Amino acid sequence: MYMDAVVIAGIATVLLMVVFFVGVGIFIMRDQKTHGGDEQKKQLKTGGKTA
């Protein structure tokens, strides 16, 4: 396969998108660990689900 600038730029773009979405996923998981317990405690106290 001939590797010119367009192919390298395309591979770099795909890799950057993958890194971005992995970073967003890690951020969401960490944020849910720090703030997710508060919402669960509220639901246990009220006995219902929040909207």
C-alpha positions in Angstrom: 0.0 0.0 0.0 1.3 3.4 -1.0 1.7 5.6 2.1 1.3 9.2 1.1 0.3 12.2 3.2 -3.4 11.7 2.8 -3.3 8.1 4.1 -1.1 9.1 7.1 -3.5 12.0 7.8 -6.5 9.7 7.6 -4.9 7.2 10.0 -3.9 10.0 12.4 -7.5 11.4 12.3 -9.0 8.0 13.1 -6.6 7.5 16.0 -7.3 11.0 17.4 -11.0 10.3 17.3 -10.5 7.0 19.1 -8.4 8.7 21.8 -11.0 11.4 22.2 -13.9 9.0 22.7 -11.9 6.9 25.1 -11.1 10.0 27.1 -14.7 11.0 27.2 -15.6 7.5 28.4 -13.0 7.7 31.1 -14.3 11.1 32.2 -17.8 9.9 32.4 -16.9 6.8 34.4 -14.8 8.9 36.9 -17.6 11.5 37.2 -20.2 8.9 37.8 -18.1 7.4 40.6 -17.8 10.7 42.3 -21.4 12.0 41.8 -23.4 8.8 41.1 -23.7 7.9 44.7 -25.6 11.1 45.6 -28.4 10.4 43.1 -28.7 6.8 44.4 -29.0 8.0 48.0 -31.8 10.4 47.0 -33.7 7.7 45.3 -33.5 5.4 48.3 -34.7 8.2 50.6 -37.7 9.1 48.4 -38.5 5.6 47.3 -38.9 6.7 43.7 -37.1 7.6 40.6 -36.1 11.2 39.6 -37.1 12.5 36.2 
